[in-house]
Amino acid sequence: MKQIYLDNAATTQVDSKVFLAMKPYFFKKYGNASEPHRMGQEARLAVEQAREKVADFLGVKQEEIIFTSGATESINLAHKGLIEALNFKNPHIITSSVEHKAVLETCKYLENKEIATVTYLPVNEYGLVNIQNLEKAITDQTVLVSIMYANNEVGTIQPIKEIGALLKKQDHKIYFHTDATQAIQYLDCSVDNLGVDLLSFSGHKIYAPKGVGALYIRKGTPLKSQMRGGGQEGGLRAGTENVPYLVGLGKAVEMIYDLRFKNDDSVKKLQSLLIEEVLKIPGVKLTGHPAERLPHIASFIVEGVEGESLVLLLSDKGISASTGSACTASDLVPSHVLSAMGIKAEDAHGSLRFSLGKDTTEQDIRSVVEVLPGIIDRLRRMAPKL
């Protein structure tokens, strides 16, 4: 049975070019990048070359890039590190109700410890933040705004550039963080264009390995380390550098422009085909913004069906999809993203997300839309009659 992988928003396959770039640093060039000998300095050079690639991609200086284990760690460092470094009395954070759990749980931690107060902005039916609502939420105590660039469940793109421009007009400094994990592969991530001070992302969404990521920190942004140790990464992230994975991250970032050139139009066309065909099935609705959305995510609500059952039966046909986000897939509560968008709990349980990748083909999409109606019909017939 051919496997059709349509869960690229959860994780991607390591690209063969990325793996080949990493391979020597497992076996021949395995030195510790903190050591002064030849092999150590060979590893150091590889780390700094990777940093240069990430910095060039974001349009920043190398010293503004900190390597981490992924977006979750980057977000924790950005939020906790900023609040602790500012030592501000009664600091206030503004975020949205549809953020990744890494942002929401970090904000809740700061709230519960009475370290900061947090405003969670509502969104409309498409998952969009209203800039006027954000402006009204700003107070003299607001020190951080954290709004994701694009949503991992429904693909809606937030007006990050407009928010950045708004924050620059305020009469006191408000630091701006965006989680660009899903966006980095497809959208403009020039930090000066976006107006952000902090930007986080993970490698495993862009064909690099799991367990590596980065945080952009605009020069002059105060942060306090959340990991104590040997003082690596400018004293902000202690721990021996994972050299092969950082090499892989650098290679994956370097490849983004080529992948965009080769795949953006084709991915968008395949997404349009998928949405068009799936919406022909009765009782299926598209979630997220119809136009301002990432080109690789197509998410739906399927009436009268449990999303978990859909995913399992699709898997039996060799098709990998998801219901909600991977980080909450084992949770029986409805998606917080869909709930924030005003979707009823009983409907939210019928969520289904397909996320395309660079290797997705038209035949893959046609295979999905061929079997999906029958699976939905089977599950509806099995459902208890009320």
C-alpha positions in Angstrom: 0.0 0.0 0.0 1.4 3.4 -1.0 1.7 5.8 2.0 0.3 9.3 1.4 1.6 11.6 4.0 -0.5 14.7 4.5 0.5 15.7 8.0 3.4 18.0 7.1 2.2 20.7 9.6 2.9 18.2 12.4 6.4 17.2 11.1 8.3 16.8 7.8 10.6 14.1 6.5 14.3 15.1 6.7 15.3 16.1 3.2 18.1 14.0 1.7 20.2 17.0 1.1 19.8 18.0 4.7 20.8 14.5 5.9 23.9 14.5 3.6 25.0 17.8 5.0 24.6 16.5 8.6 26.2 13.1 8.1 29.9 14.0 8.4 29.2 15.7 11.8 28.1 12.4 13.3 31.1 10.3 12.2 34.2 12.3 11.1 33.7 15.9 12.3 32.2 15.1 15.7 34.2 17.5 17.8 32.7 19.7 20.6 32.3 23.2 19.3 33.5 24.7 22.6 36.9 23.0 22.3 40.0 24.8 21.0 41.6 21.9 19.1 41.2 21.4 15.3 38.1 19.2 15.5 36.4 21.5 18.0 37.1 24.5 15.8 35.8 22.6 12.7 32.6 22.0 14.6 32.5 25.7 15.7 32.9 26.8 12.1 29.9 24.6 11.1 27.7 26.0 13.9 28.6 29.6 12.9 28.0 28.9 9.2 24.5 27.5 10.1 23.9 30.7 12.2 24.9 32.8 9.2 22.4 31.0 7.0 19.5 31.6 9.4 20.6 35.2 9.9 20.8 35.9 6.2 17.3 34.4 5.7 15.8 36.6 8.4 17.8 39.7 7.3 19.6 40.0 10.7 23.1 39.9 12.3 24.5 36.5 13.3 24.7 37.5 16.9 20.9 38.0 16.9 20.3 34.3 16.4 20.2 31.8 19.3 20.0 28.1 18.6 17.6 26.0 20.7 15.9 22.6 20.7 12.9 24.0 18.9 10.1 26.6 18.9 8.8 25.5 22.3 12.1 26.3 24.0 12.5 29.5 21.9 9.1 30.7 23.0 9.8 29.9 26.7 13.1 31.8 26.4 11.4 34.8 24.7 8.5 35.1 27.1 10.0 34.2 30.5 13.4 35.5 29.6 12.0 38.9 28.6 9.7 39.3 31.6 12.5 38.3 34.0 15.1 40.6 32.4 12.8 43.6 32.4 12.2 43.3 36.1 9.1 45.5 35.4 6.5 46.0 38.1 3.1 44.4 37.0 4.1 43.6 33.4 1.3 43.0 31.0 1.4 40.6 28.0 -1.1 40.5 25.1 -1.5 37.3 23.0 -4.3 35.6 21.1 -6.6 32.8 22.0 -5.5 30.7 19.1 -1.8 30.5 19.8 0.2 27.3 20.0 0.1 25.7 23.4 3.8 26.6 23.8 2.7 30.3 24.0 -0.5 29.8 25.9 1.0 27.5 28.6 4.0 29.8 29.1 1.7 32.8 29.5 -0.5 30.8 32.0 2.7 29.9 33.9 3.6 33.6 34.2 0.0 34.4 35.3 -0.2 31.6 37.9 3.1 32.6 39.4 1.8 36.2 39.5 4.8 37.3 37.4 2.7 38.9 34.7 -0.9 39.6 33.7 -2.1 38.4 30.3 -4.8 39.5 27.9 -6.0 36.7 25.5 -7.4 38.4 22.4 -10.5 36.9 20.8 -10.6 36.0 17.1 -13.3 36.1 14.5 -14.8 33.0 12.8 -11.7 32.7 10.5 -9.3 32.8 13.4 -8.1 36.4 12.7 -7.1 38.8 15.4 -8.7 42.3 15.2 -6.0 45.0 15.4 -8.4 47.5 16.9 -9.0 45.0 19.8 -5.3 44.7 20.2 -4.8 48.4 20.3 -7.6 48.8 23.0 -5.9 46.1 25.1 -2.6 48.0 25.3 -1.9 49.6 28.7 1.0 51.5 30.2 2.1 48.1 31.7 2.1 46.3 28.3 5.6 45.1 27.6 5.1 42.1 25.2 2.7 41.3 22.4 3.0 37.7 21.1 0.9 36.8 18.0 1.6 33.8 15.8 2.4 34.5 12.2 0.1 31.7 10.9 -2.0 29.1 12.7 -0.9 25.5 12.7 -4.4 24.1 12.8 -6.4 26.1 10.3 -3.6 28.0 8.4 -5.0 31.5 8.9 -2.3 34.2 8.4 -2.3 37.0 11.0 -1.6 40.7 10.0 1.9 40.7 11.6 3.3 43.6 9.6 0.3 45.8 10.6 0.6 44.8 14.2 4.3 45.6 14.2 3.6 49.1 12.7 1.0 49.7 15.4 3.3 48.8 18.2 6.0 51.1 16.9 3.6 54.0 17.3 3.1 53.5 21.0 4.6 56.0 23.5 6.5 53.3 25.3 8.5 50.2 24.1 6.4 47.1 23.6 8.4 44.1 22.5 6.8 42.0 19.7 7.2 38.2 19.3 5.8 36.0 16.6 5.8 32.2 16.4 6.8 31.7 12.7 7.0 27.9 12.9 4.4 27.2 10.2 5.0 30.4 8.2 8.8 30.3 7.7 8.6 28.0 4.8 6.0 30.0 2.8 5.9 33.7 4.0 8.2 36.7 4.1 10.1 36.4 7.3 12.2 39.6 7.1 12.0 40.7 10.7 12.5 44.4 9.8 9.6 44.2 7.3 7.4 42.5 9.9 8.5 44.8 12.8 9.2 42.0 15.3 11.7 41.9 18.0 11.6 38.1 18.6 10.8 35.3 16.2 10.8 31.6 16.9 10.7 28.5 14.7 11.5 24.8 14.6 13.6 22.8 12.1 11.3 19.8 11.8 8.6 21.7 9.9 11.1 22.6 7.2 12.7 19.2 6.4 15.3 19.4 9.1 15.4 17.0 12.1 13.2 17.2 15.2 14.9 18.7 18.2 16.5 21.8 16.8 15.2 25.4 16.3 16.1 29.0 16.7 15.1 32.3 18.2 15.8 35.7 16.7 16.5 38.3 19.3 16.7 41.9 18.1 19.8 43.7 19.4 19.0 45.5 22.6 16.1 43.2 23.6 16.8 42.1 27.2 16.5 38.4 27.9 17.5 36.3 30.9 18.7 32.8 30.3 16.4 30.0 31.2 19.1 27.3 31.1 22.2 27.6 33.3 25.5 25.9 32.4 28.5 26.4 30.2 27.5 29.7 28.8 26.9 28.7 25.1 24.9 30.8 22.7 26.0 34.1 24.1 25.1 32.9 27.7 21.4 32.6 26.8 21.2 28.8 26.1 23.7 26.6 27.9 24.5 23.1 26.7 26.9 21.5 24.2 25.8 22.5 20.7 24.1 19.8 18.7 26.4 20.3 15.7 24.9 17.9 13.1 21.4 19.1 13.8 22.4 22.7 13.6 24.1 22.0 10.3 20.8 20.4 9.2 18.8 23.4 10.2 21.1 25.7 8.4 20.9 23.6 5.2 17.1 23.4 5.5 16.8 27.2 5.8 19.2 27.7 2.9 16.9 25.5 0.8 13.7 27.4 1.6 14.0 29.9 -1.4 14.6 27.0 -3.8 11.6 25.1 -2.5 9.4 28.2 -2.7 10.5 28.7 -6.3 9.9 25.1 -7.3 6.8 24.3 -5.1 4.8 27.3 -4.0 2.5 27.4 -7.0 2.1 23.6 -7.2 1.3 23.3 -3.5 -1.2 26.1 -3.7 -2.9 24.4 -6.7 -3.0 21.1 -4.9 -4.5 22.8 -1.9 -7.2 24.4 -4.0 -8.0 21.1 -5.7 -8.2 19.3 -2.3 -10.5 22.0 -0.8 -12.7 22.1 -3.9 -13.2 18.3 -4.0 -13.6 17.8 -0.2 -16.3 20.6 0.0 -18.4 18.6 -2.5 -19.0 16.1 0.3 -22.3 17.0 2.1 -21.9 18.3 5.7 -18.2 19.4 5.3 -17.1 22.9 6.0 -13.7 24.7 5.5 -12.1 26.2 8.6 -9.8 29.1 8.7 -9.7 32.2 6.4 -10.7 31.4 2.8 -7.9 33.6 1.3 -5.5 34.7 4.0 -4.2 31.2 4.7 -1.0 29.2 4.3 -0.8 27.3 1.0 -0.2 23.9 2.5 -2.9 23.6 5.2 -6.5 22.6 4.4 -8.7 22.0 7.5 -12.3 21.0 7.7 -15.2 20.3 10.0 -17.0 17.0 9.1 -20.5 16.9 10.6 -21.7 13.8 12.3 -18.2 12.2 12.5 -15.4 12.0 15.1 -12.1 13.3 13.8 -10.1 10.6 15.6 -12.1 7.9 13.7 -11.6 9.7 10.4 -7.8 9.8 11.0 -7.7 6.1 11.9 -9.7 4.9 8.9 -7.7 7.1 6.6 -4.6 5.6 8.1 -6.0 2.2 7.2 -6.0 3.4 3.6 -2.4 4.5 3.9 -3.2 8.2 4.3 -1.8 10.2 7.2 -3.8 13.2 8.3 -4.6 14.8 11.7 -7.4 16.1 13.8 -6.5 19.4 15.4 -2.8 19.9 16.2 -0.3 17.1 16.8 0.5 18.5 20.2 -3.1 18.0 21.4 -4.0 14.9 19.4 -4.3 12.7 22.5 -6.5 15.2 24.3 -10.3 14.6 24.2 -11.2 18.2 24.7 -12.1 20.1 21.6 -9.4 22.2 19.9 -8.9 25.5 21.6 -8.4 27.1 18.2 -11.7 25.9 16.8 -13.5 26.8 20.1 -12.0 30.3 19.9 -13.4 30.6 16.4 -16.9 30.0 17.7 -17.2 26.4 16.5 -19.4 24.3 18.9 -17.6 21.5 20.8 -19.6 18.7 19.1 -18.6 20.1 15.7 -15.0 20.7 16.6 -14.6 17.0 17.4 -15.2 16.4 13.7 -12.1 18.4 12.7 -9.8 17.0 10.0 -6.6 18.6 8.8 -4.6 17.8 5.7 -1.2 19.5 5.3 0.7 19.2 2.1 4.5 19.1 1.5 7.0 19.4 -1.3 6.6 15.8 -2.3 2.7 15.8 -2.4 1.4 15.0 -5.9 -1.9 15.5 -7.7 -2.4 11.7 -7.6 -2.1 11.8 -3.8 -4.9 14.4 -3.6 -7.1 12.4 -6.0 -6.5 9.3 -4.0 -7.7 11.1 -0.8 -10.8 12.5 -2.3 -11.6 9.1 -3.8 -11.7 7.3 -0.5 -12.8 10.1 1.9 -16.5 10.2 1.0 -16.9 6.5 1.6 -15.1 6.7 5.0 -17.3 9.6 6.0 -20.5 7.8 4.9 -19.5 4.7 6.8 -18.8 6.6 10.0 -22.1 8.5 9.8 -24.0 5.2 9.3 -22.3 3.8 12.3 -23.1 6.8 14.5 -25.9 6.2 17.1 -29.2 7.8 16.1 -30.5 10.4 18.6 
